[in-house]
Amino acid sequence: MLIHQKLSEKLIPILISLSVLGYLSIRGITNAITIGLAFLGLWVWVRNYQNINNIVGLKKLVIIAIASGSLLIATLLSQIFKNPFQISSFDGPSRIFIGFFIFILLYQTRKKWLEILSIVLPISLVLLCLNLLFIDQNYISNWGGRYASYFVDPNTLGGQTAILSILCLSLLFYKFNQPMVYQINLLIGSMSGFIVMFQSQSRGGWLAFAAMLICLSFLQYKSIKKIFQENRNRFTFFIIILITFFFGFLLFNYDQFLSRLNPISAEISLWKDSSQNLGQTAVGARLGMWEVSFLLIQESPLFGFGEQNLRDSILSLSEKIPVYLNEPLAILIGTGPHSDILAKLLANGLFGFVAYMATLGGPAYLFFNSLKHANHKSAQAAANLGLIYICGLFFCGLFNETLSLKYLCSFYAMMVAILLASALSIDPATQNEPQ
């Protein structure tokens, strides 16, 4: 192996596991581990550049490099040609960029990363759920009963747990021929993630959950059908548990569910009527912020306003904003537009939008390509997980900023690296594994 055997067999899997376990529970752990893994990956890359190029393939490496560095380049171009230099604007994009080196590291070590993920991912959701149910009640009170932690707001928590819950469900089907303890772990993890997602009351997270469930059904239809034919009794048992849990939980929380859905129509009407009270409703405020964003983007469509210069730029253009949008404008200045696409357009203009689409589209292309050509079960499973993950991030990003904060970007970089390393490589120990 290209790095010390003990390092690859012990330390790196432990670091990956700790990063996943503490992602939404321990502030800073994902950032720190991502940076550490990236330095190891850089060392491997420098020492074995030509060999890695030959093994992975130049085309794939270029796509991964472009996807990893596109937001960093867009931020740099925006500051070179228009906006003031702000080093903090590179925090998120730099975390995504170093995911390239994490991919190199994980690809070279050739561990069974999906096996590790299938164990630690559900455990992390169970621990998070138990923590919010019985320990961190203060932060829930601060958000009016919505689940949140000391560094994760309800919207982000709802979106991320929706994604992780569906990933557990996808892994459940992948591990269906394994001992039942794996499946029970994934089942409980998926249900725990669903509980946190629901109790965060993030409607964007709910929508992302539904979109990913459809994506999972479409991508894994054949494998699910095969599982049903080969393990009819066990499959029926798990499906009954899932359906009973989901509908039972929704029935038990029916009033809370309706309290989040019923006001949507009235809140949209407030926005359509140009009401002065937009800022007093969640949907109205968000639609108002999006309208303000589109008005502002027209003033600087190519390079945007920069992240740190956004407040001053917006205030200088406030006369062009209709009066009824003043409150949404104030919210936007304080919290951002609550949309990844609009956030990138405001910060870096058209370059930011193209970079954002490349960040998600590059891995999605490789996952889709791997899904079509992979002749190995673990590679196909990783490709499925990757496409479901990208789908979830995109839908969450429509209603919240999912690639902005450092820990979110760090986790994205690490997850994409894990899934790409699994989808693009075959572990020699499993060459004869049946599909």
PAKOL-124688 format. One record per residue (C-alpha): residue number from 1; residue in one letter; x, y, z. Coordinates in steps of 0.5 Angstrom, whole numbers, plus 500, padded with zeros to 3 digits. Each point is the difference from the previous one (the first is absolute). Layout:
ATOM   n res  c1  c2  c3
ATOM NUM   A   X   Y   Z
...
end
This chain:
ATOM   n res  c1  c2  c3
ATOM   1   M 500 500 500
ATOM   2   L 502 507 499
ATOM   3   I 499 502 507
ATOM   4   H 502 497 506
ATOM   5   Q 496 494 501
ATOM   6   K 498 501 507
ATOM   7   L 498 507 498
ATOM   8   S 495 498 495
ATOM   9   E 497 494 504
ATOM  10   K 499 504 507
ATOM  11   L 501 507 500
ATOM  12   I 496 502 493
ATOM  13   P 494 496 502
ATOM  14   I 500 502 507
ATOM  15   L 500 508 498
ATOM  16   I 495 499 494
ATOM  17   S 495 496 506
ATOM  18   L 501 506 505
ATOM  19   S 499 505 495
ATOM  20   V 493 497 498
ATOM  21   L 498 499 507
ATOM  22   G 502 507 502
ATOM  23   Y 497 503 494
ATOM  24   L 494 503 503
ATOM  25   S 502 499 507
ATOM  26   I 507 503 501
ATOM  27   R 502 507 498
ATOM  28   G 506 500 496
ATOM  29   I 502 492 500
ATOM  30   T 498 500 492
ATOM  31   N 504 506 498
ATOM  32   A 506 497 504
ATOM  33   I 500 493 497
ATOM  34   T 499 503 493
ATOM  35   I 506 504 500
ATOM  36   G 504 495 503
ATOM  37   L 498 494 495
ATOM  38   A 501 505 495
ATOM  39   F 507 501 502
ATOM  40   L 501 493 500
ATOM  41   G 497 500 493
ATOM  42   L 505 505 497
ATOM  43   W 506 496 503
ATOM  44   V 497 494 496
ATOM  45   W 499 505 494
ATOM  46   V 507 503 500
ATOM  47   R 503 493 500
ATOM  48   N 496 496 495
ATOM  49   Y 497 505 495
ATOM  50   Q 502 496 494
ATOM  51   N 498 494 503
ATOM  52   I 493 502 502
ATOM  53   N 499 504 494
ATOM  54   N 501 493 496
ATOM  55   I 495 496 505
ATOM  56   V 495 505 501
ATOM  57   G 500 503 493
ATOM  58   L 501 507 498
ATOM  59   K 493 502 498
ATOM  60   K 497 498 506
ATOM  61   L 506 504 504
ATOM  62   V 498 506 496
ATOM  63   I 493 499 501
ATOM  64   I 501 499 508
ATOM  65   A 505 506 500
ATOM  66   I 495 505 496
ATOM  67   A 494 498 505
ATOM  68   S 505 501 506
ATOM  69   G 503 506 498
ATOM  70   S 494 504 496
ATOM  71   L 497 504 506
ATOM  72   L 507 502 502
ATOM  73   I 502 502 493
ATOM  74   A 493 504 500
ATOM  75   T 502 504 507
ATOM  76   L 507 502 497
ATOM  77   L 497 502 494
ATOM  78   S 495 504 503
ATOM  79   Q 505 504 505
ATOM  80   I 505 501 494
ATOM  81   F 495 503 495
ATOM  82   K 495 504 505
ATOM  83   N 500 498 507
ATOM  84   P 504 502 506
ATOM  85   F 505 494 502
ATOM  86   Q 497 497 506
ATOM  87   I 504 494 503
ATOM  88   S 494 497 503
ATOM  89   S 496 499 494
ATOM  90   F 505 494 498
ATOM  91   D 498 496 506
ATOM  92   G 494 496 497
ATOM  93   P 503 499 493
ATOM  94   S 507 498 503
ATOM  95   R 497 495 504
ATOM  96   I 497 497 494
ATOM  97   F 506 501 496
ATOM  98   I 504 495 505
ATOM  99   G 495 495 499
ATOM 100   F 504 498 493
ATOM 101   F 506 498 505
ATOM 102   I 496 496 504
ATOM 103   F 497 496 494
ATOM 104   I 507 499 498
ATOM 105   L 502 497 507
ATOM 106   L 494 496 501
ATOM 107   Y 500 497 493
ATOM 108   Q 507 498 501
ATOM 109   T 499 497 507
ATOM 110   R 494 496 496
ATOM 111   K 496 498 507
ATOM 112   K 493 498 500
ATOM 113   W 498 507 501
ATOM 114   L 492 498 499
ATOM 115   E 501 495 506
ATOM 116   I 503 505 505
ATOM 117   L 494 505 497
ATOM 118   S 495 495 501
ATOM 119   I 502 499 508
ATOM 120   V 502 507 502
ATOM 121   L 494 504 496
ATOM 122   P 494 497 504
ATOM 123   I 504 500 506
ATOM 124   S 501 508 499
ATOM 125   L 493 501 499
ATOM 126   V 497 496 506
ATOM 127   L 505 504 505
ATOM 128   L 498 506 497
ATOM 129   C 493 498 501
ATOM 130   L 501 498 507
ATOM 131   N 504 506 502
ATOM 132   L 494 505 497
ATOM 133   L 495 496 504
ATOM 134   F 503 499 506
ATOM 135   I 506 505 501
ATOM 136   D 500 507 496
ATOM 137   Q 493 502 502
ATOM 138   N 502 507 500
ATOM 139   Y 502 501 493
ATOM 140   I 493 497 498
ATOM 141   S 497 505 505
ATOM 142   N 504 506 497
ATOM 143   W 497 498 493
ATOM 144   G 492 500 502
ATOM 145   G 500 492 501
ATOM 146   R 504 499 493
ATOM 147   Y 506 495 501
ATOM 148   A 507 503 499
ATOM 149   S 506 500 503
ATOM 150   Y 505 505 503
ATOM 151   F 503 501 493
ATOM 152   V 495 497 495
ATOM 153   D 494 504 499
ATOM 154   P 493 496 499
ATOM 155   N 500 501 492
ATOM 156   T 507 498 499
ATOM 157   L 499 494 505
ATOM 158   G 493 498 497
ATOM 159   G 504 500 493
ATOM 160   Q 506 496 502
ATOM 161   T 496 495 504
ATOM 162   A 495 499 494
ATOM 163   I 506 498 496
ATOM 164   L 504 496 505
ATOM 165   S 493 496 501
ATOM 166   I 499 498 493
ATOM 167   L 507 498 499
ATOM 168   C 499 495 506
ATOM 169   L 494 498 496
ATOM 170   S 504 499 494
ATOM 171   L 506 496 504
ATOM 172   L 495 496 503
ATOM 173   F 498 497 493
ATOM 174   Y 507 499 498
ATOM 175   K 502 496 507
ATOM 176   F 493 496 499
ATOM 177   N 504 494 499
ATOM 178   Q 504 501 506
ATOM 179   P 499 498 507
ATOM 180   M 494 503 503
ATOM 181   V 503 504 505
ATOM 182   Y 503 505 495
ATOM 183   Q 493 501 497
ATOM 184   I 497 501 507
ATOM 185   N 505 505 501
ATOM 186   L 499 504 494
ATOM 187   L 492 499 501
ATOM 188   I 501 504 507
ATOM 189   G 505 505 497
ATOM 190   S 495 502 494
ATOM 191   M 494 500 505
ATOM 192   S 504 504 505
ATOM 193   G 502 505 494
ATOM 194   F 493 501 498
ATOM 195   I 498 502 507
ATOM 196   V 505 505 501
ATOM 197   M 498 502 493
ATOM 198   F 493 501 501
ATOM 199   Q 501 503 507
ATOM 200   S 504 505 497
ATOM 201   Q 494 503 496
ATOM 202   S 504 501 494
ATOM 203   R 495 500 494
ATOM 204   G 506 500 495
ATOM 205   G 503 494 504
ATOM 206   W 493 497 499
ATOM 207   L 500 501 493
ATOM 208   A 507 498 499
ATOM 209   F 498 493 504
ATOM 210   A 495 499 495
ATOM 211   A 504 501 494
ATOM 212   M 506 496 502
ATOM 213   L 495 494 501
ATOM 214   I 497 501 493
ATOM 215   C 507 500 498
ATOM 216   L 502 494 504
ATOM 217   S 494 496 497
ATOM 218   F 502 502 493
ATOM 219   L 507 498 501
ATOM 220   Q 500 494 504
ATOM 221   Y 493 497 497
ATOM 222   K 503 494 497
ATOM 223   S 505 498 506
ATOM 224   I 493 501 505
ATOM 225   K 496 495 495
ATOM 226   K 506 495 500
ATOM 227   I 500 501 508
ATOM 228   F 493 499 501
ATOM 229   Q 500 493 495
ATOM 230   E 506 497 504
ATOM 231   N 498 503 507
ATOM 232   R 493 500 500
ATOM 233   N 498 499 507
ATOM 234   R 506 505 503
ATOM 235   F 499 505 495
ATOM 236   T 492 500 502
ATOM 237   F 502 500 507
ATOM 238   F 504 507 499
ATOM 239   I 495 503 496
ATOM 240   I 495 499 505
ATOM 241   I 504 503 505
ATOM 242   L 502 506 496
ATOM 243   I 493 501 497
ATOM 244   T 497 499 507
ATOM 245   F 505 505 503
ATOM 246   F 500 506 495
ATOM 247   F 492 500 500
ATOM 248   G 499 499 508
ATOM 249   F 505 505 501
ATOM 250   L 497 505 495
ATOM 251   L 493 498 503
ATOM 252   F 502 502 507
ATOM 253   N 503 506 498
ATOM 254   Y 495 502 495
ATOM 255   D 498 507 503
ATOM 256   Q 507 502 500
ATOM 257   F 501 498 493
ATOM 258   L 494 504 498
ATOM 259   S 502 506 504
ATOM 260   R 506 500 495
ATOM 261   L 496 498 494
ATOM 262   N 493 504 500
ATOM 263   P 503 507 501
ATOM 264   I 504 499 493
ATOM 265   S 495 503 495
ATOM 266   A 498 506 505
ATOM 267   E 507 502 500
ATOM 268   I 501 499 493
ATOM 269   S 494 505 499
ATOM 270   L 503 505 504
ATOM 271   W 506 500 496
ATOM 272   K 496 500 493
ATOM 273   D 496 506 503
ATOM 274   S 507 504 502
ATOM 275   S 498 500 507
ATOM 276   Q 504 504 505
ATOM 277   N 500 494 505
ATOM 278   L 504 496 496
ATOM 279   G 505 499 505
ATOM 280   Q 495 498 505
ATOM 281   T 499 493 497
ATOM 282   A 506 495 498
ATOM 283   V 497 499 493
ATOM 284   G 499 507 498
ATOM 285   A 507 502 503
ATOM 286   R 503 495 496
ATOM 287   L 496 502 493
ATOM 288   G 502 507 502
ATOM 289   M 507 499 501
ATOM 290   W 500 496 493
ATOM 291   E 497 506 497
ATOM 292   V 505 505 503
ATOM 293   S 506 495 497
ATOM 294   F 497 500 493
ATOM 295   L 500 508 500
ATOM 296   L 507 500 503
ATOM 297   I 503 495 495
ATOM 298   Q 498 504 495
ATOM 299   E 504 506 502
ATOM 300   S 507 496 500
ATOM 301   P 498 493 496
ATOM 302   L 507 498 498
ATOM 303   F 504 501 507
ATOM 304   G 495 501 505
ATOM 305   F 501 504 506
ATOM 306   G 505 495 504
ATOM 307   E 498 497 507
ATOM 308   Q 503 505 505
ATOM 309   N 498 506 495
ATOM 310   L 493 498 499
ATOM 311   R 497 504 506
ATOM 312   D 503 507 498
ATOM 313   S 499 499 492
ATOM 314   I 492 498 502
ATOM 315   L 500 506 504
ATOM 316   S 502 505 495
ATOM 317   L 495 497 495
ATOM 318   S 494 500 505
ATOM 319   E 497 505 497
ATOM 320   K 498 496 494
ATOM 321   I 497 495 504
ATOM 322   P 492 500 501
ATOM 323   V 498 502 507
ATOM 324   Y 496 494 501
ATOM 325   L 507 496 500
ATOM 326   N 503 504 505
ATOM 327   E 499 495 505
ATOM 328   P 502 494 496
ATOM 329   L 506 504 498
ATOM 330   A 502 501 507
ATOM 331   I 500 493 501
ATOM 332   L 504 498 494
ATOM 333   I 506 505 503
ATOM 334   G 500 496 506
ATOM 335   T 499 493 498
ATOM 336   G 501 499 493
ATOM 337   P 495 499 494
ATOM 338   H 498 493 503
ATOM 339   S 502 497 493
ATOM 340   D 506 497 498
ATOM 341   I 500 502 493
ATOM 342   L 498 507 502
ATOM 343   A 505 500 505
ATOM 344   K 505 499 494
ATOM 345   L 497 505 495
ATOM 346   L 500 505 506
ATOM 347   A 507 499 502
ATOM 348   N 504 498 493
ATOM 349   G 495 501 495
ATOM 350   L 499 496 494
ATOM 351   F 507 497 501
ATOM 352   G 497 498 507
ATOM 353   F 494 496 497
ATOM 354   V 504 497 495
ATOM 355   A 505 498 505
ATOM 356   Y 495 497 505
ATOM 357   M 497 496 494
ATOM 358   A 507 497 499
ATOM 359   T 501 498 507
ATOM 360   L 494 496 500
ATOM 361   G 499 498 493
ATOM 362   G 508 498 499
ATOM 363   P 499 494 505
ATOM 364   A 493 499 498
ATOM 365   Y 502 498 493
ATOM 366   L 506 496 503
ATOM 367   F 495 496 504
ATOM 368   F 495 499 494
ATOM 369   N 505 498 496
ATOM 370   S 503 495 505
ATOM 371   L 493 497 501
ATOM 372   K 499 499 492
ATOM 373   H 507 496 500
ATOM 374   A 501 497 507
ATOM 375   N 500 493 500
ATOM 376   H 501 499 507
ATOM 377   K 495 501 506
ATOM 378   S 503 504 504
ATOM 379   A 502 505 495
ATOM 380   Q 493 500 497
ATOM 381   A 498 502 508
ATOM 382   A 505 505 500
ATOM 383   A 497 503 494
ATOM 384   N 493 500 502
ATOM 385   L 502 503 507
ATOM 386   G 503 506 496
ATOM 387   L 495 501 496
ATOM 388   I 495 500 506
ATOM 389   Y 504 505 504
ATOM 390   I 501 505 494
ATOM 391   C 493 500 499
ATOM 392   G 498 501 507
ATOM 393   L 506 506 501
ATOM 394   F 496 503 494
ATOM 395   F 493 500 502
ATOM 396   C 503 502 507
ATOM 397   G 504 506 497
ATOM 398   L 493 502 496
ATOM 399   F 498 503 507
ATOM 400   N 506 500 505
ATOM 401   E 507 501 499
ATOM 402   T 504 494 500
ATOM 403   L 506 501 497
ATOM 404   S 502 506 504
ATOM 405   L 502 499 507
ATOM 406   K 507 497 501
ATOM 407   Y 498 493 504
ATOM 408   L 495 499 494
ATOM 409   C 505 501 495
ATOM 410   S 505 495 503
ATOM 411   F 495 495 501
ATOM 412   Y 498 501 493
ATOM 413   A 507 499 498
ATOM 414   M 501 494 504
ATOM 415   M 493 496 498
ATOM 416   V 502 502 492
ATOM 417   A 507 497 501
ATOM 418   I 497 494 504
ATOM 419   L 495 498 495
ATOM 420   L 504 502 494
ATOM 421   A 506 496 502
ATOM 422   S 495 494 501
ATOM 423   A 497 501 493
ATOM 424   L 506 500 496
ATOM 425   S 504 495 503
ATOM 426   I 499 493 502
ATOM 427   D 503 497 506
ATOM 428   P 505 494 498
ATOM 429   A 497 496 506
ATOM 430   T 493 500 497
ATOM 431   Q 502 499 492
ATOM 432   N 495 494 500
ATOM 433   E 495 503 504
ATOM 434   P 493 498 496
ATOM 435   Q 495 506 498
end
